[in-house]
Amino acid sequence: AIVILENFANTLQAVIAKTSVKHVVVAAMGDMLGGLKGTLVNFVVRRVKKLVPAWSLPGHVKFNAALKAGAGLAFKPASVSADDIAFLQYTGGTTGISKGATLLHRNVLSNVA
């Protein structure tokens, strides 16, 4: 599964067929702001600033819909070790092409402990 900001969904669209990703959750900038503020932020990002290129990811689920669908479910903690991958962080590409850096849970925890 992948959770991606809608601003970058067109990039995922270009490569998803070459991956084993089965579930796509698409978030918008204002999703967690709710109400009028969230709607306004999403409008500005999409229509005024035009920061969201056109994209198509059949079968995707919107972030807020995923939260709503899971709200009534019981929490099941995942079994995670310090050496499991937490996430991939991409470099800015300022000195060349962007590169993905694999961050393990222990890497992340060492920065917040």
ChimeraX attribute file (.defattr): number of C-alpha atoms within 10 A of each C-alpha:
attribute: neighborCount
match mode: 1-to-1
recipient: residues
	/A:1	9
	/A:2	12
	/A:3	15
	/A:4	16
	/A:5	14
	/A:6	22
	/A:7	19
	/A:8	16
	/A:9	22
	/A:10	16
	/A:11	12
	/A:12	17
	/A:13	13
	/A:14	12
	/A:15	9
	/A:16	15
	/A:17	9
	/A:18	7
	/A:19	8
	/A:20	8
	/A:21	10
	/A:22	10
	/A:23	11
	/A:24	20
	/A:25	20
	/A:26	20
	/A:27	21
	/A:28	20
	/A:29	17
	/A:30	18
	/A:31	16
	/A:32	12
	/A:33	13
	/A:34	12
	/A:35	10
	/A:36	10
	/A:37	13
	/A:38	16
	/A:39	16
	/A:40	14
	/A:41	18
	/A:42	19
	/A:43	15
	/A:44	15
	/A:45	17
	/A:46	18
	/A:47	11
	/A:48	10
	/A:49	9
	/A:50	12
	/A:51	14
	/A:52	17
	/A:53	12
	/A:54	12
	/A:55	15
	/A:56	11
	/A:57	15
	/A:58	8
	/A:59	10
	/A:60	14
	/A:61	15
	/A:62	17
	/A:63	20
	/A:64	16
	/A:65	13
	/A:66	13
	/A:67	10
	/A:68	10
	/A:69	10
	/A:70	11
	/A:71	10
	/A:72	8
	/A:73	8
	/A:74	7
	/A:75	8
	/A:76	6
	/A:77	6
	/A:78	6
	/A:79	6
	/A:80	10
	/A:81	11
	/A:82	12
	/A:83	11
	/A:84	13
	/A:85	15
	/A:86	16
	/A:87	13
	/A:88	12
	/A:89	12
	/A:90	11
	/A:91	13
	/A:92	11
	/A:93	9
	/A:94	7
	/A:95	7
	/A:96	8
	/A:97	8
	/A:98	12
	/A:99	12
	/A:100	11
	/A:101	11
	/A:102	14
	/A:103	15
	/A:104	16
	/A:105	16
	/A:106	14
	/A:107	14
	/A:108	14
	/A:109	10
	/A:110	8
	/A:111	7
	/A:112	6
	/A:113	5
